[in-house]
Amino acid sequence: MPHGDRCARGTDMPEAPTTCADTHPFSYSIFVNLLWPLIGRAEEMGVIESALQAPDTSGVVVQGAAGVGKSRIAREALQFATASGSEIRWVFGTSAARQLPLGAFAAWVGSGGTDHRQVVRGVIDALTSAPEKSDVIIGVDDVQLLDDLSTFVLHQIVASRAAKVVLTVRTDDPIPAATQAIWQRGQFDQLYLQPLSRDETTSLLSVTLGGPLDPDAVQRLWTLTRGNVLYLRNIVEQDVADGRLVQQNGCWKRTGDLVLPPSLAELIEARIGTLPTPVGDVVDALAVIDVGCGHDDRQRDATPVHQQVALAALFFPDPSGWARRSASGRQVSR
């Protein structure tokens, strides 16, 4: 199987050198167009593919915190299904579209007509129609942000088994009762997507950068992100663009102070803004406390960024009890 296919499916670890001792002596600083493969998700891909192929399931719910890769793994699974002959529909739940009835399914709303029942029937027919012998899979990203009428459309599709459904849900967002009822009443497999492990993070960085990272750089990035791919991608791409992450003697090394990318800072600030006032006050207080004892000077240099990124993890609770832990440490529920 070609190397790119292995990365896309998340079935293998990289073949690139993973330690600086494996590299050849040369030195240069370069800006690269980073491509982030899907690594460390083979088991999760298997759960999704099994759910889509099983005749007695309605689909799968992929839950997890912001930034762990729910949208990415769902899209990869749907692309694989496309190659197998399935018809794919992919929609996004957004705060803006939530203000409009059927906002998420606007592309399938026919013109004219004021009878809501006919409009909904038309949307369902448009979504689930497919050539003979082809099945339909509907992917909904951030399903918790759908408007009420779009949620009702999903209920009808699931109840009639007119299509398989893949849903992604951010566990740190409020989930309306009507949305939860979609998978509570249907026969859904449930997958709780966790951040990457330290080894998986190291492998992802090695493949993305095309070479190994200095162990100190790996440790610092792991301490900052704890395997959250969104955090990792923002920090690494900003470091490469600014010349703080450079390749020396075939090994990627960090220089200078850590800088929180503006895009990541905005994300964290937005999440803080959704916290109840008493909790927000505690976070503000913690943000000015030195990391302190038990950390060396190198870690103290990174304190401001370390605190902000680590504190963001407070906003992404683990819904314990929602899924069983698999043998590999992932949480999956069938």
C-alpha positions as CSV (number, residue, x, y, z in Angstrom):
1,M,0.0,0.0,0.0
2,P,1.5,3.4,-0.9
3,H,2.8,5.5,2.0
4,G,0.3,8.2,1.5
5,D,-2.6,5.7,1.8
6,R,-1.3,4.4,5.1
7,C,-1.2,7.9,6.5
8,A,-4.6,8.8,5.2
9,R,-6.2,5.7,6.8
10,G,-4.2,6.0,10.0
11,T,-3.2,2.4,9.8
12,D,0.6,2.7,10.2
13,M,3.2,4.7,11.9
14,P,5.6,6.8,9.8
15,E,8.7,5.5,8.0
16,A,10.5,8.9,8.4
17,P,13.3,8.9,11.0
18,T,12.0,9.4,14.5
19,T,15.2,10.2,16.3
20,C,17.8,12.8,15.5
21,A,20.5,10.2,15.5
22,D,19.1,8.7,12.3
23,T,19.6,11.8,10.3
24,H,22.4,13.1,8.0
25,P,24.5,16.2,8.8
26,F,23.1,19.3,7.1
27,S,21.5,22.5,8.3
28,Y,19.0,24.9,7.0
29,S,15.8,26.9,7.9
30,I,12.9,26.4,5.6
31,F,9.2,27.2,5.4
32,V,7.2,24.2,4.3
33,N,3.7,23.8,3.3
34,L,2.8,21.3,6.0
35,L,0.5,18.4,5.2
36,W,-0.9,16.7,8.3
37,P,-1.6,13.0,7.7
38,L,-4.1,11.0,9.8
39,I,-2.0,9.0,12.2
40,G,-2.9,6.9,15.2
41,R,-6.5,6.5,14.3
42,A,-6.6,3.0,12.8
43,E,-8.9,1.6,15.5
44,E,-11.2,4.5,15.3
45,M,-11.5,4.3,11.6
46,G,-12.3,0.7,12.0
47,V,-15.2,1.5,14.4
48,I,-16.7,4.0,11.9
49,E,-16.3,1.7,8.9
50,S,-17.8,-1.2,10.8
51,A,-20.8,0.9,11.8
52,L,-21.4,2.0,8.2
53,Q,-21.2,-1.5,6.9
54,A,-23.4,-3.2,9.6
55,P,-26.9,-3.7,8.4
56,D,-28.4,-3.3,11.8
57,T,-26.9,0.1,12.8
58,S,-28.1,3.6,12.0
59,G,-24.6,5.0,11.9
60,V,-22.0,6.3,14.4
61,V,-21.6,9.2,16.8
62,V,-18.1,10.6,17.1
63,Q,-17.7,12.6,20.3
64,G,-14.8,14.5,21.6
65,A,-13.3,17.8,22.7
66,A,-12.6,20.7,20.3
67,G,-9.5,20.0,18.3
68,V,-9.0,16.3,18.7
69,G,-9.9,15.5,15.1
70,K,-13.5,14.5,14.9
71,S,-14.2,16.3,11.6
72,R,-11.1,14.9,10.1
73,I,-11.7,11.3,10.9
74,A,-15.3,11.6,9.8
75,R,-14.3,13.0,6.5
76,E,-11.7,10.4,6.0
77,A,-14.2,7.6,6.7
78,L,-16.7,9.1,4.3
79,Q,-14.1,9.4,1.5
80,F,-13.4,5.7,2.0
81,A,-17.1,5.0,1.7
82,T,-17.2,7.1,-1.5
83,A,-14.5,4.8,-3.0
84,S,-16.7,1.9,-2.1
85,G,-19.7,3.3,-4.1
86,S,-21.7,5.1,-1.5
87,E,-23.3,8.5,-2.1
88,I,-22.1,11.0,0.5
89,R,-23.8,14.1,1.9
90,W,-21.7,16.3,4.2
91,V,-23.2,19.2,6.1
92,F,-22.0,21.5,8.9
93,G,-23.8,22.8,12.0
94,T,-22.9,26.4,12.6
95,S,-24.1,29.1,15.0
96,A,-25.1,31.3,12.0
97,A,-27.1,28.6,10.2
98,R,-28.8,27.7,13.4
99,Q,-30.8,30.8,13.2
100,L,-32.5,29.6,10.0
101,P,-35.0,26.7,9.7
102,L,-33.2,24.0,7.7
103,G,-30.2,26.2,7.6
104,A,-27.8,23.3,7.5
105,F,-29.7,21.6,4.7
106,A,-30.3,24.8,2.7
107,A,-28.6,23.3,-0.4
108,W,-31.4,20.6,-0.5
109,V,-34.3,22.9,0.1
110,G,-36.5,23.2,-3.1
111,S,-37.8,26.5,-4.3
112,G,-41.3,27.7,-3.4
113,G,-43.9,26.1,-1.1
114,T,-45.1,27.2,2.3
115,D,-46.2,23.9,3.7
116,H,-43.5,22.9,6.1
117,R,-44.4,19.2,5.8
118,Q,-43.9,19.3,2.0
119,V,-40.6,21.3,2.4
120,V,-39.3,18.8,4.9
121,R,-40.4,15.8,2.8
122,G,-38.6,17.4,-0.2
123,V,-35.4,17.9,1.8
124,I,-35.4,14.3,3.0
125,D,-36.0,13.0,-0.5
126,A,-33.2,15.1,-1.9
127,L,-30.8,14.0,0.8
128,T,-31.5,10.3,0.5
129,S,-32.0,9.9,-3.3
130,A,-29.3,7.9,-5.0
131,P,-28.7,5.8,-8.1
132,E,-29.9,2.2,-7.9
133,K,-27.8,-0.1,-5.7
134,S,-26.1,2.8,-4.1
135,D,-26.5,3.6,-0.4
136,V,-26.5,7.1,1.1
137,I,-24.4,8.2,4.0
138,I,-25.0,11.6,5.6
139,G,-22.2,13.2,7.6
140,V,-23.1,16.1,10.0
141,D,-20.3,18.0,11.6
142,D,-21.2,19.7,14.9
143,V,-24.7,18.2,15.0
144,Q,-25.3,20.0,18.3
145,L,-25.5,23.3,16.4
146,L,-28.4,22.3,14.0
147,D,-31.6,24.2,14.1
148,D,-34.8,22.4,15.3
149,L,-36.2,21.7,11.8
150,S,-32.8,20.3,10.6
151,T,-32.7,18.1,13.7
152,F,-36.2,16.9,12.9
153,V,-35.1,16.0,9.4
154,L,-32.3,13.8,10.8
155,H,-34.8,12.1,13.2
156,Q,-37.0,11.2,10.2
157,I,-34.1,9.9,8.2
158,V,-32.9,7.7,11.1
159,A,-36.3,6.5,11.9
160,S,-37.0,5.4,8.3
161,R,-33.5,4.0,7.8
162,A,-33.3,6.0,4.6
163,A,-29.6,6.6,5.0
164,K,-26.7,5.9,7.3
165,V,-25.6,8.8,9.5
166,V,-22.2,9.9,10.8
167,L,-22.5,12.6,13.5
168,T,-19.7,14.6,15.2
169,V,-20.4,16.2,18.6
170,R,-18.3,18.6,20.6
171,T,-18.5,17.4,24.2
172,D,-17.7,20.8,25.6
173,D,-20.8,22.4,23.9
174,P,-24.3,22.1,25.3
175,I,-26.2,19.3,23.5
176,P,-29.9,19.8,23.1
177,A,-32.2,17.0,24.2
178,A,-33.7,16.7,20.7
179,T,-30.2,16.2,19.3
180,Q,-29.3,13.5,21.9
181,A,-32.5,11.7,21.1
182,I,-31.2,11.1,17.5
183,W,-28.7,8.5,18.7
184,Q,-30.6,7.5,21.8
185,R,-33.6,6.3,19.7
186,G,-31.5,4.9,16.8
187,Q,-29.1,2.0,16.7
188,F,-25.8,4.1,16.8
189,D,-22.3,3.0,17.6
190,Q,-20.6,5.6,19.7
191,L,-16.9,6.6,19.5
192,Y,-15.3,8.9,22.0
193,L,-12.2,10.4,20.3
194,Q,-9.3,11.0,22.6
195,P,-6.2,13.2,21.9
196,L,-3.2,11.5,20.5
197,S,-0.7,9.7,22.8
198,R,2.8,11.1,23.1
199,D,4.2,8.5,20.8
200,E,1.5,9.2,18.2
201,T,2.2,12.9,18.5
202,T,5.9,12.3,17.9
203,S,5.1,10.1,14.9
204,L,2.7,12.7,13.5
205,L,5.3,15.5,13.8
206,S,8.1,13.4,12.2
207,V,5.9,12.6,9.1
208,T,4.5,16.1,8.8
209,L,7.9,17.8,9.1
210,G,9.7,15.1,7.0
211,G,12.2,14.3,9.8
212,P,12.6,13.8,13.5
213,L,12.4,16.5,16.2
214,D,14.8,17.1,19.0
215,P,13.6,15.4,22.2
216,D,13.3,18.7,24.0
217,A,11.1,20.1,21.3
218,V,8.9,17.0,21.3
219,Q,8.5,17.2,25.1
220,R,7.7,20.9,25.1
221,L,5.1,20.5,22.3
222,W,3.6,17.5,24.1
223,T,3.4,19.4,27.4
224,L,1.7,22.3,25.7
225,T,-0.9,20.3,23.6
226,R,-1.3,16.9,25.3
227,G,-2.1,15.4,21.9
228,N,-4.7,17.9,20.8
229,V,-4.1,18.1,17.0
230,L,-5.7,21.5,16.6
231,Y,-3.3,23.0,19.2
232,L,-0.4,21.2,17.8
233,R,-1.0,22.3,14.2
234,N,-1.4,25.9,15.2
235,I,1.7,26.1,17.3
236,V,3.9,24.1,14.9
237,E,2.9,26.0,11.7
238,Q,3.4,29.3,13.5
239,D,6.8,28.2,14.7
240,V,7.9,27.1,11.3
241,A,6.6,30.2,9.6
242,D,8.4,32.5,12.2
243,G,11.6,30.5,12.0
244,R,11.5,29.3,15.6
245,L,11.3,25.6,14.5
246,V,14.2,24.9,12.1
247,Q,16.0,21.9,10.7
248,Q,19.6,21.6,11.8
249,N,21.8,18.6,10.8
250,G,18.6,16.8,9.7
251,C,16.8,17.3,13.0
252,W,14.1,19.8,13.8
253,K,14.9,22.0,16.7
254,R,13.2,24.9,18.5
255,T,14.8,28.2,19.2
256,G,13.6,31.3,21.1
257,D,10.5,31.7,23.3
258,L,7.2,30.0,22.7
259,V,4.6,32.2,21.2
260,L,0.8,31.5,21.3
261,P,-0.5,31.8,17.7
262,P,-3.3,34.5,17.4
263,S,-5.7,31.9,16.0
264,L,-5.2,29.6,19.0
265,A,-5.4,32.6,21.4
266,E,-8.7,33.5,19.9
267,L,-10.0,30.0,20.3
268,I,-9.0,29.8,23.9
269,E,-10.5,33.2,24.6
270,A,-13.7,32.2,23.0
271,R,-13.9,29.1,25.1
272,I,-13.2,31.1,28.3
273,G,-16.0,33.5,27.3
274,T,-18.5,30.6,27.5
275,L,-17.6,29.7,31.1
276,P,-19.8,30.7,34.0
277,T,-18.5,33.8,35.6
278,P,-17.2,32.1,38.8
279,V,-15.3,29.6,36.8
280,G,-13.9,32.3,34.5
281,D,-12.7,34.2,37.6
282,V,-10.8,31.1,38.8
283,V,-9.2,30.6,35.4
284,D,-8.1,34.3,35.3
285,A,-6.5,33.8,38.7
286,L,-4.7,30.7,37.7
287,A,-3.4,32.3,34.5
288,V,-1.2,34.6,36.6
289,I,0.2,32.0,38.9
290,D,3.8,30.8,38.1
291,V,4.0,27.1,37.3
292,G,6.6,27.1,40.1
293,C,8.1,24.2,41.8
294,G,8.9,21.0,40.0
295,H,9.7,22.7,36.6
296,D,13.1,23.5,35.2
297,D,14.1,26.8,33.7
298,R,13.2,25.7,30.2
299,Q,9.7,25.0,31.3
300,R,9.4,28.3,33.2
301,D,10.3,30.1,30.0
302,A,7.2,28.6,28.5
303,T,4.9,29.4,31.4
304,P,2.5,31.9,29.8
305,V,1.8,29.7,26.8
306,H,1.8,26.5,28.9
307,Q,-0.8,27.9,31.2
308,Q,-3.1,29.2,28.5
309,V,-3.1,26.0,26.5
310,A,-3.2,23.7,29.6
311,L,-6.1,25.7,31.1
312,A,-8.0,25.3,27.8
313,A,-8.2,21.6,28.6
314,L,-10.4,22.5,31.5
315,F,-13.1,23.4,29.0
316,F,-13.2,20.0,27.4
317,P,-14.5,17.5,30.0
318,D,-14.3,13.8,29.6
319,P,-17.8,12.4,29.6
320,S,-16.9,9.4,31.8
321,G,-19.4,6.6,31.6
322,W,-20.5,7.5,28.1
323,A,-18.2,4.9,26.5
324,R,-16.1,1.9,27.6
325,R,-12.3,2.0,27.3
326,S,-10.9,-0.3,24.8
327,A,-7.8,-2.4,25.2
328,S,-5.6,0.2,23.6
329,G,-6.8,3.0,25.9
330,R,-9.2,4.5,23.4
331,Q,-12.8,4.9,24.3
332,V,-15.2,3.1,22.0
333,S,-18.7,1.8,22.5
334,R,-20.5,-0.6,20.2
